[in-house]
Amino acid sequence: MIPSAGEKDRMENELQSLSIGITALLLFTALAATSPGWADFASSNRTITDADHGGTVACRVGQQITVKIRNPATGGYNIVTPVYNPEILKLLAKKELPPEPALFPKLGDFGTVVFEMEVIGKGETNLTIEIARDWEVNKRPEEFLKVKIKASE
């Protein structure tokens, strides 16, 4: 079957549009890979977990930080308000998420605690999250997560 002149024109236009789209995608990818600011843009949200405990995290002013840690309620613990320099970090929100649905749920899994933060100033600060039990009034809270934040422009 031979296509009509109108069908040929339509097919050529579609092929040209596809070619332009592929060229644009390749150009965008090449620019993204060679641009020094691209990595900062692509990683505008930094996630910190239990695995980062004791480490150092480099961030930029304006960057969002999400702290995801297991909920320590298993042993009757509560999370104490995080300690940090308020000139460098700002707490935006705290959420307690339920455990992930599982066929065989883990005993004592109380889910995840998530802190949403923003880097608002440059400098260094420790981000420390402590836990305590309500009935242990004469005991100092225990360190649960501690990360050094290095914030730059």
C-alpha positions in Angstrom: 0.0 0.0 0.0 1.4 3.3 -1.1 0.7 6.3 1.2 -1.0 9.4 -0.2 0.8 12.7 -0.4 -1.0 14.0 2.7 0.0 10.9 4.7 3.6 11.3 3.5 3.7 14.9 4.8 2.2 13.9 8.1 4.8 11.1 8.5 7.6 13.5 7.6 6.4 16.0 10.2 6.2 13.4 12.9 9.7 12.2 12.1 11.0 15.7 12.2 9.4 16.4 15.5 10.8 13.1 16.9 14.3 14.1 15.6 14.1 17.5 17.3 13.0 16.0 20.6 15.8 13.5 20.6 18.4 16.2 19.7 17.1 18.4 22.5 17.3 15.5 25.0 20.9 14.7 24.0 21.8 18.4 24.3 20.2 18.8 27.7 22.0 15.6 28.9 25.4 16.9 27.7 24.9 20.3 29.3 23.8 18.7 32.5 26.8 16.4 32.7 29.3 19.3 32.2 27.7 22.1 34.2 29.3 22.5 37.6 26.0 23.9 39.1 23.9 21.0 37.8 24.8 18.6 40.7 23.7 21.2 43.2 20.4 21.7 41.4 19.8 18.0 41.0 20.5 17.2 44.7 18.5 20.1 46.2 17.2 17.7 48.8 19.7 15.8 51.0 18.5 12.8 53.0 20.2 11.9 56.3 19.6 8.5 57.9 20.9 6.4 60.8 23.8 5.3 58.5 25.1 8.9 58.5 25.6 8.9 62.3 29.0 10.3 63.3 29.6 11.6 59.8 29.8 15.0 58.1 27.3 16.2 55.5 28.1 19.1 53.1 25.1 21.3 52.1 24.4 24.6 50.5 22.3 27.5 51.8 18.7 27.0 50.5 19.1 23.3 50.3 16.4 21.0 52.0 17.5 18.3 54.4 15.3 15.3 55.2 16.3 13.4 58.3 14.7 9.8 58.3 15.4 7.7 61.4 13.7 4.7 62.8 11.2 5.5 65.5 12.8 4.5 68.9 9.4 3.9 70.6 10.2 0.2 71.0 11.9 0.8 74.3 9.5 3.5 75.5 11.7 6.2 74.1 10.5 9.5 72.7 12.6 11.8 70.5 13.7 15.0 72.2 13.6 18.1 70.0 16.7 18.1 67.7 19.6 20.3 68.8 21.3 22.5 66.1 22.4 26.1 65.5 19.2 28.0 64.4 21.3 30.4 62.4 22.3 27.5 60.1 19.3 25.2 60.1 15.6 25.7 60.3 13.1 22.9 61.3 10.2 23.0 58.9 8.2 19.9 59.9 8.3 16.7 61.9 6.3 13.6 60.8 5.9 10.1 62.3 5.2 7.6 59.6 3.8 4.1 60.3 5.8 1.0 59.5 5.8 -0.2 55.9 3.2 -2.8 55.2 4.7 -6.2 55.2 3.6 -9.8 55.0 5.5 -10.5 58.2 5.8 -7.2 60.1 8.8 -6.8 62.4 8.0 -6.9 66.1 8.6 -3.6 67.7 8.7 -1.6 64.4 7.2 1.8 65.2 7.9 3.2 61.8 10.0 6.2 60.8 10.4 9.7 62.2 11.0 12.3 59.5 12.3 15.9 60.1 12.2 18.3 57.2 14.8 21.1 57.5 16.3 23.9 55.5 19.8 25.2 55.4 19.4 29.0 56.0 22.9 30.1 56.8 26.5 29.1 56.1 28.8 27.6 58.7 29.1 24.4 60.7 26.7 22.9 63.2 26.1 19.6 64.8 22.6 18.2 64.2 21.9 16.0 67.3 18.8 14.0 67.9 18.4 12.6 71.4 15.9 10.2 72.9 14.6 9.9 76.4 12.0 8.0 78.4 9.3 10.1 80.2 9.7 8.2 83.5 13.5 8.6 83.7 13.4 12.2 84.9 16.9 12.2 86.4 18.7 10.7 83.4 20.2 12.8 80.6 18.8 12.0 77.1 20.8 9.6 75.0 22.3 10.5 71.7 20.4 8.8 68.9 21.8 10.5 65.8 24.6 13.1 65.5 25.8 14.5 62.2 28.0 17.5 61.5 26.5 19.8 58.9 28.9 22.0 56.8 26.8 24.6 55.0 28.3 26.8 52.3 26.9 29.4 49.8 
